[in-house]
C-alpha cells in the first residue's frame, strides 16, 4: 500500500508516493492502521519531503519511496 502526495520543487509540482512500509520505517513503528496513515504522514511530512526532494534531484521524475 502507498500514500500518494505532491510536493513543490521550485515552481514545479511533483507527484510522489511513499510506501506504508517506508512510512513505518521512518517512524520507527510497524503495522500502522490504514485509518491512521494520514496522521502519520502529516507528522513525518518534513522528513518525507526531504527524502522525496533528494530522490527527485537524482532521477527528475515521479518519486517513489
Phi and psi restraints in degrees (range 20) as a CNS / XPLOR table:
assign (resid 1 and name C) (resid 2 and name N)
       (resid 2 and name CA) (resid 2 and name C) 1.0 -133.4 20.0 2
assign (resid 2 and name N) (resid 2 and name CA)
       (resid 2 and name C) (resid 3 and name N) 1.0 153.0 20.0 2
assign (resid 2 and name C) (resid 3 and name N)
       (resid 3 and name CA) (resid 3 and name C) 1.0 -106.4 20.0 2
assign (resid 3 and name N) (resid 3 and name CA)
       (resid 3 and name C) (resid 4 and name N) 1.0 120.4 20.0 2
assign (resid 3 and name C) (resid 4 and name N)
       (resid 4 and name CA) (resid 4 and name C) 1.0 -92.9 20.0 2
assign (resid 4 and name N) (resid 4 and name CA)
       (resid 4 and name C) (resid 5 and name N) 1.0 141.9 20.0 2
assign (resid 4 and name C) (resid 5 and name N)
       (resid 5 and name CA) (resid 5 and name C) 1.0 -156.5 20.0 2
assign (resid 5 and name N) (resid 5 and name CA)
       (resid 5 and name C) (resid 6 and name N) 1.0 167.2 20.0 2
assign (resid 5 and name C) (resid 6 and name N)
       (resid 6 and name CA) (resid 6 and name C) 1.0 -119.8 20.0 2
assign (resid 6 and name N) (resid 6 and name CA)
       (resid 6 and name C) (resid 7 and name N) 1.0 154.9 20.0 2
assign (resid 6 and name C) (resid 7 and name N)
       (resid 7 and name CA) (resid 7 and name C) 1.0 -139.4 20.0 2
assign (resid 7 and name N) (resid 7 and name CA)
       (resid 7 and name C) (resid 8 and name N) 1.0 158.3 20.0 2
assign (resid 7 and name C) (resid 8 and name N)
       (resid 8 and name CA) (resid 8 and name C) 1.0 -94.4 20.0 2
assign (resid 8 and name N) (resid 8 and name CA)
       (resid 8 and name C) (resid 9 and name N) 1.0 136.0 20.0 2
assign (resid 8 and name C) (resid 9 and name N)
       (resid 9 and name CA) (resid 9 and name C) 1.0 -127.2 20.0 2
assign (resid 9 and name N) (resid 9 and name CA)
       (resid 9 and name C) (resid 10 and name N) 1.0 99.4 20.0 2
assign (resid 9 and name C) (resid 10 and name N)
       (resid 10 and name CA) (resid 10 and name C) 1.0 66.8 20.0 2
assign (resid 10 and name N) (resid 10 and name CA)
       (resid 10 and name C) (resid 11 and name N) 1.0 -121.2 20.0 2
assign (resid 10 and name C) (resid 11 and name N)
       (resid 11 and name CA) (resid 11 and name C) 1.0 -101.7 20.0 2
assign (resid 11 and name N) (resid 11 and name CA)
       (resid 11 and name C) (resid 12 and name N) 1.0 2.9 20.0 2
assign (resid 11 and name C) (resid 12 and name N)
       (resid 12 and name CA) (resid 12 and name C) 1.0 -97.2 20.0 2
assign (resid 12 and name N) (resid 12 and name CA)
       (resid 12 and name C) (resid 13 and name N) 1.0 139.5 20.0 2
assign (resid 12 and name C) (resid 13 and name N)
       (resid 13 and name CA) (resid 13 and name C) 1.0 -92.5 20.0 2
assign (resid 13 and name N) (resid 13 and name CA)
       (resid 13 and name C) (resid 14 and name N) 1.0 130.7 20.0 2
assign (resid 13 and name C) (resid 14 and name N)
       (resid 14 and name CA) (resid 14 and name C) 1.0 -116.4 20.0 2
assign (resid 14 and name N) (resid 14 and name CA)
       (resid 14 and name C) (resid 15 and name N) 1.0 127.8 20.0 2
assign (resid 14 and name C) (resid 15 and name N)
       (resid 15 and name CA) (resid 15 and name C) 1.0 -76.7 20.0 2
assign (resid 15 and name N) (resid 15 and name CA)
       (resid 15 and name C) (resid 16 and name N) 1.0 133.1 20.0 2
assign (resid 15 and name C) (resid 16 and name N)
       (resid 16 and name CA) (resid 16 and name C) 1.0 -137.6 20.0 2
assign (resid 16 and name N) (resid 16 and name CA)
       (resid 16 and name C) (resid 17 and name N) 1.0 160.2 20.0 2
assign (resid 16 and name C) (resid 17 and name N)
       (resid 17 and name CA) (resid 17 and name C) 1.0 -148.5 20.0 2
assign (resid 17 and name N) (resid 17 and name CA)
       (resid 17 and name C) (resid 18 and name N) 1.0 148.1 20.0 2
assign (resid 17 and name C) (resid 18 and name N)
       (resid 18 and name CA) (resid 18 and name C) 1.0 -130.6 20.0 2
assign (resid 18 and name N) (resid 18 and name CA)
       (resid 18 and name C) (resid 19 and name N) 1.0 136.0 20.0 2
assign (resid 18 and name C) (resid 19 and name N)
       (resid 19 and name CA) (resid 19 and name C) 1.0 -72.1 20.0 2
assign (resid 19 and name N) (resid 19 and name CA)
       (resid 19 and name C) (resid 20 and name N) 1.0 155.7 20.0 2
assign (resid 19 and name C) (resid 20 and name N)
       (resid 20 and name CA) (resid 20 and name C) 1.0 -59.7 20.0 2
assign (resid 20 and name N) (resid 20 and name CA)
       (resid 20 and name C) (resid 21 and name N) 1.0 -40.1 20.0 2
assign (resid 20 and name C) (resid 21 and name N)
       (resid 21 and name CA) (resid 21 and name C) 1.0 -63.3 20.0 2
assign (resid 21 and name N) (resid 21 and name CA)
       (resid 21 and name C) (resid 22 and name N) 1.0 -39.7 20.0 2
assign (resid 21 and name C) (resid 22 and name N)
       (resid 22 and name CA) (resid 22 and name C) 1.0 -67.1 20.0 2
assign (resid 22 and name N) (resid 22 and name CA)
       (resid 22 and name C) (resid 23 and name N) 1.0 -39.5 20.0 2
assign (resid 22 and name C) (resid 23 and name N)
       (resid 23 and name CA) (resid 23 and name C) 1.0 -62.7 20.0 2
assign (resid 23 and name N) (resid 23 and name CA)
       (resid 23 and name C) (resid 24 and name N) 1.0 -45.7 20.0 2
assign (resid 23 and name C) (resid 24 and name N)
       (resid 24 and name CA) (resid 24 and name C) 1.0 -62.3 20.0 2
assign (resid 24 and name N) (resid 24 and name CA)
       (resid 24 and name C) (resid 25 and name N) 1.0 -40.5 20.0 2
assign (resid 24 and name C) (resid 25 and name N)
       (resid 25 and name CA) (resid 25 and name C) 1.0 -62.6 20.0 2
assign (resid 25 and name N) (resid 25 and name CA)
       (resid 25 and name C) (resid 26 and name N) 1.0 -45.0 20.0 2
assign (resid 25 and name C) (resid 26 and name N)
       (resid 26 and name CA) (resid 26 and name C) 1.0 -62.9 20.0 2
assign (resid 26 and name N) (resid 26 and name CA)
       (resid 26 and name C) (resid 27 and name N) 1.0 -32.9 20.0 2
assign (resid 26 and name C) (resid 27 and name N)
       (resid 27 and name CA) (resid 27 and name C) 1.0 -85.6 20.0 2
assign (resid 27 and name N) (resid 27 and name CA)
       (resid 27 and name C) (resid 28 and name N) 1.0 -12.3 20.0 2
assign (resid 27 and name C) (resid 28 and name N)
       (resid 28 and name CA) (resid 28 and name C) 1.0 71.9 20.0 2
assign (resid 28 and name N) (resid 28 and name CA)
       (resid 28 and name C) (resid 29 and name N) 1.0 28.9 20.0 2
assign (resid 28 and name C) (resid 29 and name N)
       (resid 29 and name CA) (resid 29 and name C) 1.0 -127.1 20.0 2
assign (resid 29 and name N) (resid 29 and name CA)
       (resid 29 and name C) (resid 30 and name N) 1.0 -178.1 20.0 2
assign (resid 29 and name C) (resid 30 and name N)
       (resid 30 and name CA) (resid 30 and name C) 1.0 -151.0 20.0 2
assign (resid 30 and name N) (resid 30 and name CA)
       (resid 30 and name C) (resid 31 and name N) 1.0 137.1 20.0 2
assign (resid 30 and name C) (resid 31 and name N)
       (resid 31 and name CA) (resid 31 and name C) 1.0 74.3 20.0 2
assign (resid 31 and name N) (resid 31 and name CA)
       (resid 31 and name C) (resid 32 and name N) 1.0 32.9 20.0 2
assign (resid 31 and name C) (resid 32 and name N)
       (resid 32 and name CA) (resid 32 and name C) 1.0 -58.6 20.0 2
assign (resid 32 and name N) (resid 32 and name CA)
       (resid 32 and name C) (resid 33 and name N) 1.0 134.1 20.0 2
assign (resid 32 and name C) (resid 33 and name N)
       (resid 33 and name CA) (resid 33 and name C) 1.0 -66.1 20.0 2
assign (resid 33 and name N) (resid 33 and name CA)
       (resid 33 and name C) (resid 34 and name N) 1.0 143.0 20.0 2
assign (resid 33 and name C) (resid 34 and name N)
       (resid 34 and name CA) (resid 34 and name C) 1.0 -54.1 20.0 2
assign (resid 34 and name N) (resid 34 and name CA)
       (resid 34 and name C) (resid 35 and name N) 1.0 -36.1 20.0 2
assign (resid 34 and name C) (resid 35 and name N)
       (resid 35 and name CA) (resid 35 and name C) 1.0 -75.3 20.0 2
assign (resid 35 and name N) (resid 35 and name CA)
       (resid 35 and name C) (resid 36 and name N) 1.0 -8.2 20.0 2
assign (resid 35 and name C) (resid 36 and name N)
       (resid 36 and name CA) (resid 36 and name C) 1.0 -101.9 20.0 2
assign (resid 36 and name N) (resid 36 and name CA)
       (resid 36 and name C) (resid 37 and name N) 1.0 -2.4 20.0 2
assign (resid 36 and name C) (resid 37 and name N)
       (resid 37 and name CA) (resid 37 and name C) 1.0 -64.2 20.0 2
assign (resid 37 and name N) (resid 37 and name CA)
       (resid 37 and name C) (resid 38 and name N) 1.0 -42.2 20.0 2
assign (resid 37 and name C) (resid 38 and name N)
       (resid 38 and name CA) (resid 38 and name C) 1.0 -63.0 20.0 2
assign (resid 38 and name N) (resid 38 and name CA)
       (resid 38 and name C) (resid 39 and name N) 1.0 -40.2 20.0 2
assign (resid 38 and name C) (resid 39 and name N)
       (resid 39 and name CA) (resid 39 and name C) 1.0 -64.3 20.0 2
assign (resid 39 and name N) (resid 39 and name CA)
       (resid 39 and name C) (resid 40 and name N) 1.0 -42.6 20.0 2
assign (resid 39 and name C) (resid 40 and name N)
       (resid 40 and name CA) (resid 40 and name C) 1.0 -60.9 20.0 2
assign (resid 40 and name N) (resid 40 and name CA)
       (resid 40 and name C) (resid 41 and name N) 1.0 -45.5 20.0 2
assign (resid 40 and name C) (resid 41 and name N)
       (resid 41 and name CA) (resid 41 and name C) 1.0 -60.8 20.0 2
assign (resid 41 and name N) (resid 41 and name CA)
       (resid 41 and name C) (resid 42 and name N) 1.0 -46.8 20.0 2
assign (resid 41 and name C) (resid 42 and name N)
       (resid 42 and name CA) (resid 42 and name C) 1.0 -59.1 20.0 2
assign (resid 42 and name N) (resid 42 and name CA)
       (resid 42 and name C) (resid 43 and name N) 1.0 -40.3 20.0 2
assign (resid 42 and name C) (resid 43 and name N)
       (resid 43 and name CA) (resid 43 and name C) 1.0 -65.7 20.0 2
assign (resid 43 and name N) (resid 43 and name CA)
       (resid 43 and name C) (resid 44 and name N) 1.0 -34.3 20.0 2
assign (resid 43 and name C) (resid 44 and name N)
       (resid 44 and name CA) (resid 44 and name C) 1.0 -100.6 20.0 2
assign (resid 44 and name N) (resid 44 and name CA)
       (resid 44 and name C) (resid 45 and name N) 1.0 5.1 20.0 2
assign (resid 44 and name C) (resid 45 and name N)
       (resid 45 and name CA) (resid 45 and name C) 1.0 -54.3 20.0 2
assign (resid 45 and name N) (resid 45 and name CA)
       (resid 45 and name C) (resid 46 and name N) 1.0 -43.5 20.0 2
assign (resid 45 and name C) (resid 46 and name N)
       (resid 46 and name CA) (resid 46 and name C) 1.0 -58.5 20.0 2
assign (resid 46 and name N) (resid 46 and name CA)
       (resid 46 and name C) (resid 47 and name N) 1.0 -45.9 20.0 2
assign (resid 46 and name C) (resid 47 and name N)
       (resid 47 and name CA) (resid 47 and name C) 1.0 -66.4 20.0 2
assign (resid 47 and name N) (resid 47 and name CA)
       (resid 47 and name C) (resid 48 and name N) 1.0 -41.0 20.0 2
assign (resid 47 and name C) (resid 48 and name N)
       (resid 48 and name CA) (resid 48 and name C) 1.0 -62.7 20.0 2
assign (resid 48 and name N) (resid 48 and name CA)
       (resid 48 and name C) (resid 49 and name N) 1.0 -43.0 20.0 2
assign (resid 48 and name C) (resid 49 and name N)
       (resid 49 and name CA) (resid 49 and name C) 1.0 -67.4 20.0 2
assign (resid 49 and name N) (resid 49 and name CA)
       (resid 49 and name C) (resid 50 and name N) 1.0 -33.8 20.0 2
assign (resid 49 and name C) (resid 50 and name N)
       (resid 50 and name CA) (resid 50 and name C) 1.0 -62.4 20.0 2
assign (resid 50 and name N) (resid 50 and name CA)
       (resid 50 and name C) (resid 51 and name N) 1.0 -44.6 20.0 2
assign (resid 50 and name C) (resid 51 and name N)
       (resid 51 and name CA) (resid 51 and name C) 1.0 -64.4 20.0 2
assign (resid 51 and name N) (resid 51 and name CA)
       (resid 51 and name C) (resid 52 and name N) 1.0 -43.1 20.0 2
assign (resid 51 and name C) (resid 52 and name N)
       (resid 52 and name CA) (resid 52 and name C) 1.0 -65.2 20.0 2
assign (resid 52 and name N) (resid 52 and name CA)
       (resid 52 and name C) (resid 53 and name N) 1.0 -40.8 20.0 2
assign (resid 52 and name C) (resid 53 and name N)
       (resid 53 and name CA) (resid 53 and name C) 1.0 -62.1 20.0 2
assign (resid 53 and name N) (resid 53 and name CA)
       (resid 53 and name C) (resid 54 and name N) 1.0 -44.1 20.0 2
assign (resid 53 and name C) (resid 54 and name N)
       (resid 54 and name CA) (resid 54 and name C) 1.0 -61.4 20.0 2
assign (resid 54 and name N) (resid 54 and name CA)
       (resid 54 and name C) (resid 55 and name N) 1.0 -45.9 20.0 2
assign (resid 54 and name C) (resid 55 and name N)
       (resid 55 and name CA) (resid 55 and name C) 1.0 -62.1 20.0 2
assign (resid 55 and name N) (resid 55 and name CA)
       (resid 55 and name C) (resid 56 and name N) 1.0 -40.6 20.0 2
assign (resid 55 and name C) (resid 56 and name N)
       (resid 56 and name CA) (resid 56 and name C) 1.0 -65.4 20.0 2
assign (resid 56 and name N) (resid 56 and name CA)
       (resid 56 and name C) (resid 57 and name N) 1.0 -40.7 20.0 2
assign (resid 56 and name C) (resid 57 and name N)
       (resid 57 and name CA) (resid 57 and name C) 1.0 -60.5 20.0 2
assign (resid 57 and name N) (resid 57 and name CA)
       (resid 57 and name C) (resid 58 and name N) 1.0 -31.5 20.0 2
assign (resid 57 and name C) (resid 58 and name N)
       (resid 58 and name CA) (resid 58 and name C) 1.0 -78.3 20.0 2
assign (resid 58 and name N) (resid 58 and name CA)
       (resid 58 and name C) (resid 59 and name N) 1.0 -33.5 20.0 2
assign (resid 58 and name C) (resid 59 and name N)
       (resid 59 and name CA) (resid 59 and name C) 1.0 -123.3 20.0 2
assign (resid 59 and name N) (resid 59 and name CA)
       (resid 59 and name C) (resid 60 and name N) 1.0 -15.6 20.0 2
assign (resid 59 and name C) (resid 60 and name N)
       (resid 60 and name CA) (resid 60 and name C) 1.0 55.1 20.0 2
assign (resid 60 and name N) (resid 60 and name CA)
       (resid 60 and name C) (resid 61 and name N) 1.0 40.1 20.0 2
assign (resid 60 and name C) (resid 61 and name N)
       (resid 61 and name CA) (resid 61 and name C) 1.0 -151.4 20.0 2
assign (resid 61 and name N) (resid 61 and name CA)
       (resid 61 and name C) (resid 62 and name N) 1.0 -176.9 20.0 2
assign (resid 61 and name C) (resid 62 and name N)
       (resid 62 and name CA) (resid 62 and name C) 1.0 -46.1 20.0 2
assign (resid 62 and name N) (resid 62 and name CA)
       (resid 62 and name C) (resid 63 and name N) 1.0 137.7 20.0 2
assign (resid 62 and name C) (resid 63 and name N)
       (resid 63 and name CA) (resid 63 and name C) 1.0 -99.3 20.0 2
assign (resid 63 and name N) (resid 63 and name CA)
       (resid 63 and name C) (resid 64 and name N) 1.0 128.9 20.0 2
assign (resid 63 and name C) (resid 64 and name N)
       (resid 64 and name CA) (resid 64 and name C) 1.0 -125.0 20.0 2
assign (resid 64 and name N) (resid 64 and name CA)
       (resid 64 and name C) (resid 65 and name N) 1.0 120.8 20.0 2
